[in-house]
């Protein structure tokens, strides 16, 4: 994802390791940042998930470990 991205509409996605989308929501990036609180209590079982932020052709992926 471009470091200089100042303003954009993006999709925040939580995906399990089988590729199933667990959560999807639209977020706004302002001044290169966004603030979003996810309440996934009771949704995620222990395991590894991917958190993806998608803007057009750009994608940022981070690993989320749930104990």
PLY file of the C-alpha trace (Angstrom):
ply
format ascii 1.0
element vertex 67
property float x
property float y
property float z
element edge 66
property int vertex1
property int vertex2
end_header
0.00 0.00 0.00
1.34 3.40 -0.87
2.81 5.28 2.07
1.57 8.59 0.64
-2.08 7.54 0.48
-3.85 10.48 2.11
-7.55 10.02 1.41
-9.34 6.93 0.16
-12.29 4.65 0.64
-11.12 1.17 1.59
-12.44 -2.22 2.60
-11.32 -3.84 5.84
-11.62 -7.61 5.68
-10.92 -10.39 8.20
-10.32 -13.75 6.50
-9.65 -17.19 7.98
-6.85 -19.40 6.67
-9.28 -21.20 4.36
-10.13 -17.91 2.65
-13.58 -17.50 4.23
-14.48 -13.85 4.84
-15.37 -13.48 8.52
-15.87 -9.71 8.56
-16.09 -7.00 5.92
-16.66 -3.27 6.33
-15.94 -0.04 4.52
-13.48 2.39 6.11
-12.26 5.87 5.21
-8.57 6.68 5.13
-7.92 10.30 6.11
-4.45 11.84 6.35
-2.99 8.40 5.65
-4.75 6.82 8.66
-8.00 5.20 9.66
-9.52 4.32 13.00
-11.82 1.34 13.27
-12.88 -0.74 16.25
-13.83 -4.33 15.53
-16.00 -6.29 17.93
-15.51 -9.87 16.82
-16.23 -11.45 20.21
-17.86 -14.82 19.73
-17.07 -14.72 16.01
-13.46 -15.91 16.00
-12.28 -19.24 17.33
-8.62 -19.65 18.32
-6.42 -19.62 15.26
-4.68 -17.42 12.70
-6.56 -14.90 10.57
-5.58 -12.30 7.99
-6.67 -8.68 8.27
-6.70 -7.07 4.82
-7.14 -3.42 3.88
-8.01 -3.03 0.21
-7.95 0.22 -1.78
-8.37 -0.22 -5.51
-5.27 -2.09 -6.66
-3.44 -1.82 -3.32
-3.64 -4.35 -0.52
-2.15 -4.35 2.99
-2.24 -7.67 4.87
-1.45 -8.34 8.53
-1.65 -11.54 10.56
-4.03 -11.74 13.55
-3.54 -14.52 16.13
-6.51 -15.36 18.36
-5.69 -17.43 21.48
0 1
1 2
2 3
3 4
4 5
5 6
6 7
7 8
8 9
9 10
10 11
11 12
12 13
13 14
14 15
15 16
16 17
17 18
18 19
19 20
20 21
21 22
22 23
23 24
24 25
25 26
26 27
27 28
28 29
29 30
30 31
31 32
32 33
33 34
34 35
35 36
36 37
37 38
38 39
39 40
40 41
41 42
42 43
43 44
44 45
45 46
46 47
47 48
48 49
49 50
50 51
51 52
52 53
53 54
54 55
55 56
56 57
57 58
58 59
59 60
60 61
61 62
62 63
63 64
64 65
65 66
